Amino acid sequence: MRTILITGPGGSGRTTIAAATALAAAREGTRTLVLSADRTDTLSAVLGVPTGARPTQVASRLTAWRPDATAGFRDDLTGFQERAANVLDLLGAARLDPEEVTPLPGAEELTLLRALRDAVLAEAHELLVVDLPPTPQALALLSLPEELRRYLRRLLPPERRAAAGLRPVLGRLAGVPMPSEWLYETTSRWDTELGAVEAVLADRHTVVRLVAEPGPAGTDAVRTTALALALRGLRPDVLVANRVVPEEWPAGLVAQQRKALEEWQESYDVQRVPHLGRDPRGTDDLAALPVSAGEGTTSLVEWPIVDRLADDGVLVWHLPLPGAIRDHLDLVRRGDELVVSAGQFRRIVPLPSALRRCTVAGAALRDGELRIRFAPDPDLWPRTP
């Protein structure tokens, strides 16, 4: 199953492009599901048919789905209250009625990730097109599985979960209450679910596609998004230049768009989508947009380690970060992790096993690539007899 993740600045038309991409694939004979996180339900408007909390058949071989975050959050909270009933009763806590529950911040993101996982595991479709939120929220969404799994491992390490059967004994030895069995089970379930989502995002059949309107604002957004994706080891397979105006439109606007397009074509596979002169509505308008699901190329970017021990005694880790500015980069080694900050974006990266036995010997930014030098630590590096 292939997955296309589509995002872009707010107002760039990413939902329209996602729907048009899915429709094009379906008309070519591919069983396609378009999944949207759009709060205003723009997906229903552009497809011309209502979509709800459940997958809905909207055309031949095309299904649309906008998950209901409220229902999902209500079910999760109800399940939590049932599992923690003894603790809540002990504390005298009042239960929440499902009718009074509203989603907390982040509930919609988690609901979309869960729907993405369920859609992939169901294997009912050949192509999944995901209409992600606007760029800032989408970037946070893509990083969420990795970050949450890291938090879970720190708060309740796997080896502690593996010792759950020894909980009564450990409790007596330590003299303190040990976490209840349901906590271990919940943590393991979350870790499994997040791992499944992380696997989808890291799959070579999953690509990230950007949508932007040519112009100064779109150019800035693409540059920022490309850097944030690179920090996660990703790059767009296609840049969709949406609402490209015809030559007979005002000369200033045409020149502005032409400049942006020329800059984008130097770095991306650009797919131009013309301005229809109106907001697309219905399948006929969507079919008029020249978009393609295509096979594309993987969005994964390798971070290679170059062995230079024979030359100057160091290993060099290459991290492609196009658009990064030297003064806005920061590196912090924390145990077996490296905290990499590029402007407003940050990622905590586990060090490859070979580099864990090294110390950071320096770093440099060259040609859009961060090169971090690691020197073997004599106290940690294996010695040869």
C-alpha positions as CSV (number, residue, x, y, z in Angstrom):
1,M,0.0,0.0,0.0
2,R,1.3,3.4,-0.9
3,T,0.7,6.5,1.2
4,I,0.9,10.1,0.1
5,L,1.0,12.7,2.9
6,I,0.0,16.2,1.7
7,T,0.5,19.4,3.5
8,G,1.2,23.1,2.9
9,P,0.5,26.5,4.3
10,G,-3.0,27.4,5.4
11,G,-5.0,28.5,2.4
12,S,-2.7,26.9,-0.1
13,G,-5.4,24.5,-1.3
14,R,-3.9,21.3,0.1
15,T,-7.3,19.7,0.8
16,T,-8.3,20.4,-2.8
17,I,-5.1,18.9,-4.1
18,A,-5.4,15.9,-1.8
19,A,-9.0,15.2,-3.1
20,A,-7.9,15.8,-6.7
21,T,-5.0,13.4,-6.3
22,A,-7.2,10.7,-4.8
23,L,-9.8,11.1,-7.5
24,A,-7.2,10.9,-10.3
25,A,-5.9,7.7,-8.8
26,A,-9.3,6.2,-8.4
27,R,-10.2,7.0,-12.0
28,E,-7.0,5.2,-13.1
29,G,-8.3,2.1,-11.4
30,T,-6.6,2.3,-8.0
31,R,-8.7,1.6,-4.9
32,T,-8.1,4.9,-3.0
33,L,-8.9,6.3,0.5
34,V,-8.5,10.0,1.1
35,L,-8.2,10.8,4.8
36,S,-8.6,14.4,6.1
37,A,-8.0,16.2,9.3
38,D,-9.6,19.3,8.1
39,R,-11.8,20.9,10.9
40,T,-14.0,22.8,8.5
41,D,-14.7,19.8,6.4
42,T,-13.5,21.3,3.2
43,L,-13.2,17.8,1.9
44,S,-16.9,17.5,1.7
45,A,-17.2,20.7,-0.1
46,V,-14.6,20.0,-2.8
47,L,-15.9,16.4,-3.4
48,G,-19.5,17.7,-3.5
49,V,-20.8,15.0,-1.2
50,P,-21.0,14.8,2.6
51,T,-18.4,12.8,4.5
52,G,-18.7,11.8,8.1
53,A,-16.9,10.1,10.9
54,R,-17.0,6.8,9.0
55,P,-15.4,6.1,5.6
56,T,-17.8,7.0,2.9
57,Q,-17.9,5.9,-0.7
58,V,-17.9,9.1,-2.8
59,A,-17.0,7.8,-6.3
60,S,-16.0,4.6,-8.0
61,R,-13.0,3.1,-6.2
62,L,-12.8,6.3,-4.0
63,T,-13.6,6.5,-0.3
64,A,-13.3,9.6,1.9
65,W,-12.9,9.7,5.7
66,R,-12.8,12.5,8.2
67,P,-12.4,10.9,11.6
68,D,-14.4,12.3,14.5
69,A,-11.9,13.4,17.2
70,T,-14.7,14.0,19.7
71,A,-16.0,10.5,19.6
72,G,-12.5,9.0,19.7
73,F,-11.5,11.1,22.7
74,R,-14.8,10.3,24.5
75,D,-14.2,6.5,24.0
76,D,-10.6,6.8,25.2
77,L,-11.6,8.7,28.3
78,T,-14.5,6.3,29.1
79,G,-12.1,3.4,28.8
80,F,-9.6,5.1,31.1
81,Q,-12.2,5.7,33.7
82,E,-13.2,2.0,33.6
83,R,-9.6,0.8,34.0
84,A,-8.8,3.2,36.8
85,A,-12.2,2.7,38.6
86,N,-10.5,1.5,41.8
87,V,-8.1,4.4,42.0
88,L,-10.8,7.0,41.2
89,D,-13.1,5.5,43.9
90,L,-10.3,5.6,46.4
91,L,-9.7,9.3,45.7
92,G,-13.4,10.1,45.7
93,A,-13.2,11.4,42.2
94,A,-16.4,12.1,40.3
95,R,-16.7,10.4,36.9
96,L,-17.1,12.4,33.7
97,D,-20.2,11.7,31.7
98,P,-19.5,11.1,28.0
99,E,-21.9,13.9,27.0
100,E,-19.8,16.5,28.8
101,V,-16.5,15.5,27.2
102,T,-14.8,17.8,24.6
103,P,-11.5,17.0,23.0
104,L,-8.3,18.4,24.6
105,P,-5.6,20.0,22.4
106,G,-3.8,17.3,20.5
107,A,-6.8,14.9,20.4
108,E,-7.4,15.6,16.7
109,E,-3.8,14.9,15.9
110,L,-3.9,11.6,17.8
111,T,-7.2,10.7,16.1
112,L,-5.7,11.2,12.7
113,L,-2.6,9.1,13.5
114,R,-4.8,6.3,14.7
115,A,-7.0,6.5,11.6
116,L,-3.9,6.4,9.4
117,R,-2.7,3.3,11.2
118,D,-6.1,1.6,11.0
119,A,-6.3,2.4,7.3
120,V,-3.0,0.9,6.6
121,L,-3.6,-2.2,8.7
122,A,-7.0,-2.8,7.1
123,E,-5.4,-3.2,3.7
124,A,-8.7,-2.4,2.0
125,H,-7.1,0.1,-0.4
126,E,-4.1,0.3,-2.6
127,L,-3.5,4.0,-2.1
128,L,-3.9,6.2,1.0
129,V,-4.0,10.0,0.4
130,V,-3.7,11.9,3.7
131,D,-4.7,15.6,3.9
132,L,-2.5,16.7,6.8
133,P,-3.2,19.9,8.7
134,P,-1.4,23.2,7.7
135,T,2.3,23.0,7.7
136,P,3.1,23.9,11.4
137,Q,0.6,21.4,12.8
138,A,1.6,18.8,10.2
139,L,5.3,19.0,11.2
140,A,4.3,18.6,14.9
141,L,2.1,15.7,13.9
142,L,4.9,13.9,12.0
143,S,7.2,14.1,15.0
144,L,4.5,13.1,17.5
145,P,4.9,9.2,17.4
146,E,8.7,9.4,17.8
147,E,8.4,11.9,20.7
148,L,5.6,10.1,22.5
149,R,7.4,6.8,22.3
150,R,10.6,8.4,23.7
151,Y,8.6,9.8,26.6
152,L,7.0,6.4,27.3
153,R,10.4,4.7,27.3
154,R,11.8,7.3,29.7
155,L,8.7,7.2,32.1
156,L,8.2,3.4,32.0
157,P,11.2,1.6,30.4
158,P,10.5,-1.7,28.5
159,E,12.6,-3.6,31.0
160,R,10.4,-2.4,33.8
161,R,7.3,-3.4,31.9
162,A,8.9,-6.8,31.3
163,A,9.2,-7.2,35.1
164,A,5.5,-6.6,35.6
165,G,5.0,-10.1,36.8
166,L,7.4,-9.4,39.7
167,R,5.4,-6.3,40.8
168,P,4.2,-7.7,44.1
169,V,7.7,-8.8,45.1
170,L,9.3,-5.6,43.9
171,G,6.8,-3.6,45.9
172,R,7.6,-5.4,49.1
173,L,11.4,-5.1,48.5
174,A,11.1,-1.4,47.6
175,G,8.6,-0.6,50.3
176,V,6.6,1.6,47.9
177,P,3.5,0.9,45.8
178,M,4.3,-0.4,42.3
179,P,2.3,0.7,39.2
180,S,-0.9,-1.2,38.6
181,E,-1.1,-3.8,35.9
182,W,-3.4,-1.7,33.8
183,L,-0.7,1.0,33.6
184,Y,1.8,-1.5,32.1
185,E,-0.8,-2.8,29.7
186,T,-1.8,0.7,28.6
187,T,1.8,1.8,28.1
188,S,2.5,-1.3,26.0
189,R,-0.6,-0.7,23.9
190,W,0.3,2.9,23.3
191,D,3.9,2.0,22.4
192,T,2.6,-0.6,19.9
193,E,0.1,1.8,18.4
194,L,2.7,4.6,18.1
195,G,5.2,2.1,16.7
196,A,2.8,1.1,14.0
197,V,2.3,4.8,13.0
198,E,6.0,5.4,13.1
199,A,6.5,2.4,10.7
200,V,4.0,3.9,8.2
201,L,5.8,7.3,8.3
202,A,9.2,5.6,7.8
203,D,8.0,3.3,5.0
204,R,9.7,3.8,1.7
205,H,6.2,3.6,0.0
206,T,5.2,6.7,2.0
207,V,5.9,10.1,0.4
208,V,5.4,13.7,1.6
209,R,4.0,16.1,-0.9
210,L,4.0,19.9,-0.4
211,V,1.4,22.3,-1.8
212,A,2.1,26.0,-2.1
213,E,0.9,29.0,-4.1
214,P,3.8,30.6,-6.0
215,G,4.9,33.9,-4.5
216,P,6.9,35.3,-1.6
217,A,4.8,33.8,1.2
218,G,4.7,30.4,-0.5
219,T,8.5,30.5,-1.1
220,D,9.2,31.3,2.5
221,A,6.8,28.5,3.7
222,V,8.5,25.9,1.3
223,R,11.9,26.9,2.6
224,T,10.9,26.5,6.2
225,T,9.0,23.3,5.7
226,A,11.9,21.7,3.7
227,L,14.2,22.4,6.6
228,A,11.8,21.0,9.2
229,L,11.3,17.8,7.1
230,A,15.0,17.4,6.6
231,L,15.5,17.4,10.3
232,R,13.2,14.4,10.4
233,G,15.1,12.7,7.6
234,L,12.4,13.5,5.0
235,R,12.1,15.5,1.8
236,P,9.1,16.2,-0.5
237,D,8.8,13.9,-3.5
238,V,6.8,16.6,-5.4
239,L,6.1,20.3,-4.9
240,V,2.7,21.2,-6.1
241,A,2.6,24.8,-7.3
242,N,-1.1,25.5,-6.9
243,R,-3.2,28.2,-8.6
244,V,-0.7,29.2,-11.2
245,V,-2.2,32.1,-13.1
246,P,-2.3,32.4,-16.9
247,E,0.0,34.8,-18.7
248,E,-2.8,37.2,-19.5
249,W,-3.4,38.0,-15.8
250,P,-1.8,41.1,-14.3
251,A,1.9,41.3,-15.2
252,G,3.0,41.9,-11.6
253,L,1.4,38.7,-10.3
254,V,2.6,36.6,-13.3
255,A,6.2,37.8,-12.7
256,Q,6.0,37.1,-9.0
257,Q,4.8,33.5,-9.6
258,R,7.4,33.0,-12.4
259,K,10.2,33.9,-10.1
260,A,9.0,31.5,-7.4
261,L,8.6,28.7,-9.9
262,E,12.1,29.2,-11.3
263,E,13.5,29.0,-7.8
264,W,11.5,25.8,-6.9
265,Q,12.5,24.0,-10.1
266,E,16.1,24.2,-9.1
267,S,15.5,21.9,-6.1
268,Y,12.2,20.1,-6.6
269,D,10.0,18.1,-9.0
270,V,7.4,20.8,-9.5
271,Q,3.9,19.9,-10.5
272,R,2.0,23.0,-11.8
273,V,-1.8,23.3,-11.2
274,P,-3.5,26.2,-13.0
275,H,-5.9,28.6,-11.4
276,L,-9.4,27.7,-12.5
277,G,-10.7,31.2,-11.8
278,R,-12.9,29.9,-9.1
279,D,-12.7,27.6,-6.1
280,P,-13.0,23.9,-7.3
281,R,-16.2,22.3,-6.3
282,G,-17.3,18.8,-7.1
283,T,-15.6,15.9,-9.0
284,D,-15.7,17.7,-12.4
285,D,-13.6,20.6,-11.1
286,L,-11.2,18.2,-9.4
287,A,-10.8,16.2,-12.6
288,A,-9.8,19.4,-14.4
289,L,-6.8,19.8,-12.1
290,P,-3.7,18.1,-13.7
291,V,-2.4,16.2,-10.6
292,S,-1.1,12.7,-10.4
293,A,-0.7,10.2,-7.6
294,G,2.4,8.9,-9.5
295,E,4.8,6.4,-8.0
296,G,7.1,9.2,-7.0
297,T,10.4,8.7,-5.1
298,T,10.9,7.9,-1.5
299,S,10.8,10.9,0.9
300,L,13.4,9.3,3.2
301,V,16.8,10.8,3.3
302,E,19.9,8.9,4.4
303,W,22.1,10.2,7.2
304,P,25.3,8.4,6.3
305,I,28.4,7.9,8.5
306,V,31.6,8.4,6.6
307,D,34.6,6.5,7.9
308,R,37.7,8.7,8.0
309,L,39.6,6.9,10.7
310,A,42.4,6.1,8.3
311,D,42.9,9.8,7.4
312,D,42.4,11.9,10.6
313,G,41.0,9.5,13.2
314,V,37.3,10.6,13.1
315,L,33.9,9.5,11.9
316,V,31.7,12.1,10.2
317,W,27.9,12.0,10.4
318,H,26.3,13.8,7.4
319,L,22.9,15.3,8.1
320,P,21.3,17.0,5.0
321,L,19.7,20.3,6.2
322,P,18.9,22.4,3.1
323,G,18.2,26.0,4.0
324,A,19.8,25.8,7.5
325,I,21.6,28.9,8.7
326,R,24.8,28.4,10.6
327,D,23.9,30.9,13.4
328,H,20.6,29.2,14.0
329,L,22.1,25.7,14.5
330,D,22.7,24.1,17.9
331,L,24.0,20.7,19.0
332,V,23.9,19.2,22.4
333,R,25.1,15.6,23.2
334,R,23.0,14.0,26.0
335,G,24.1,10.5,26.7
336,D,23.3,8.3,23.7
337,E,21.2,11.1,22.1
338,L,22.0,14.2,20.1
339,V,19.7,17.2,20.4
340,V,19.8,19.0,17.0
341,S,18.1,22.4,16.8
342,A,17.7,24.3,13.5
343,G,15.9,27.6,14.0
344,Q,12.5,26.9,15.6
345,F,12.8,23.2,15.0
346,R,14.4,20.6,17.2
347,R,14.8,16.8,17.2
348,I,16.3,14.5,19.7
349,V,18.1,11.8,17.7
350,P,19.4,8.5,19.1
351,L,23.0,8.1,18.1
352,P,23.9,5.2,15.9
353,S,25.7,2.4,17.9
354,A,29.1,3.2,16.3
355,L,28.9,6.9,17.4
356,R,27.9,6.1,21.0
357,R,31.5,5.1,21.6
358,C,32.7,8.5,20.4
359,T,32.9,12.1,21.6
360,V,31.8,15.0,19.5
361,A,34.9,16.6,18.0
362,G,33.3,19.4,16.0
363,A,30.7,20.3,13.4
364,A,30.4,22.3,10.2
365,L,27.6,23.4,7.9
366,R,28.6,23.1,4.2
367,D,26.4,23.2,1.1
368,G,23.2,22.6,3.1
369,E,24.7,19.6,5.0
370,L,25.5,19.5,8.7
371,R,28.7,17.4,9.2
372,I,29.3,16.3,12.7
373,R,32.8,14.9,13.6
374,F,33.1,12.1,16.2
375,A,36.4,11.0,17.7
376,P,36.6,7.4,19.1
377,D,36.8,7.5,22.9
378,P,39.8,5.4,24.0
379,D,37.9,4.3,27.1
380,L,34.9,3.0,25.1
381,W,36.2,2.0,21.7
382,P,37.0,-1.8,21.3
383,R,40.7,-2.4,21.4
384,T,42.4,-4.9,19.1
385,P,45.1,-7.1,20.6
